[in-house]
Amino acid sequence: MLNMCRSLVVVLALGGAVAACAGDGSRESTGQYIDSATITAKVKSALVQDPQTSALQVNVETFRDTVQLSGFVESQAMKSRAEQVARNVEGVRAVRNDLIVRPKQ
């Protein structure tokens, strides 16, 4: 009987751990979070390597394969280029471009 109770406790604990890793409508699962972090790193790297974008002023966040770009750029061309660079990264399903054009003064 004691062994059965211990087994039940272990099964319930493992079930709870697995449930905690699952995502819902407003949260990512552990696997989705890792995938999003990887995509974010790839997009940032691509922006840094692109000579036409100003990666230091562009913030990148990813949620369920959708990339959000925010921050400031100097021209509409830079805004469009940053979106194009992000879209070309493997794993990106959509891009939300919230960059603000603010010319140098």
N, C-alpha and C positions, 0 to 999 in steps of 0.2 A: 504494500500500500504506500509506504514512504517513497519507494522508488518510482511509483506511478505519479505521485504528487510532484516529485522532483522533475520527472520527464515533462509533465504538464507545464511546470514553471519555465523550463528551458524552451519548450515549444512556443509558449506565449511571449517570452522575451525575444526570441528570434523573429517571431511574427511582427512584434512591435518595431524591431529594428528595421525590418524590410519595409514596413509601412511608412516609417519616418523618412526613408529614402525616396519615396514616391512623390511625384509632383502633382499639382492640381492646376486649376485655371490661373492662379496668380503666382504660383511658385514652380520652379523647375525641379525635376528630380536630380539626384546627385550626378547621374550620367549626363543629363542635359546641361547642368551647370558646368561640368568639365568641358563639354563640347562648346558651350558659349564662350568660356574663357579662352579656349584654343582659337576660336574664330576671331575673337577680339584681338588676340596677340598677332594673328596673321594679318588682319586689316591694318593694325598699327604699323607693323613691319612694312607692309606694302606702301602705306602712306609715306613713311620715312624714306623708302627707296625711290619714290617717285619725285623727280625734280620739279614738278609743277605744283605740288601741294605743300602746304605748311603744316606738317604733322604735329608740330609742337603746340599749335593753337586748336587742334581738332581733338575732341574727346570722343572715344569710341566705347559704346556699351552694346552688349549682345544679349538678347533674350529669345530663346527658342529659334535660333537661326535667323532672327531679324536684327540687323545692325542699326543702331541709332548713332548718327553723327551730330555732334553739337559743338559749339564754340564759335570762333570768329575766323573769317578768311577775308582777304583783301579785295576779291572780285567775284563776280558771278561765275566767271570761267573757273576759278579755283574751287568754288562750291560744286560746280558740275563735275569737275575732274575728280574731286574727292569721292563723290558718289559713284562715279564710274569705276574708280580703283576699288572701292569697297565691293561693288557688285561682281567684280571679276575674281574675288577671292573664293576659293573652293569652300563649299559648305554654306555660303550666304544665300538665303532664300529671298530676302527682301531687305531694302535699305530705307530707313526713315531719315531724311536729310533735314535736320533742324539747324544747319549752319547759318550764321548771320553774316551778311556781307557788311564789312566795316572798313572802308578804304583808309590807307595810311594818311595821316595828316601832316 
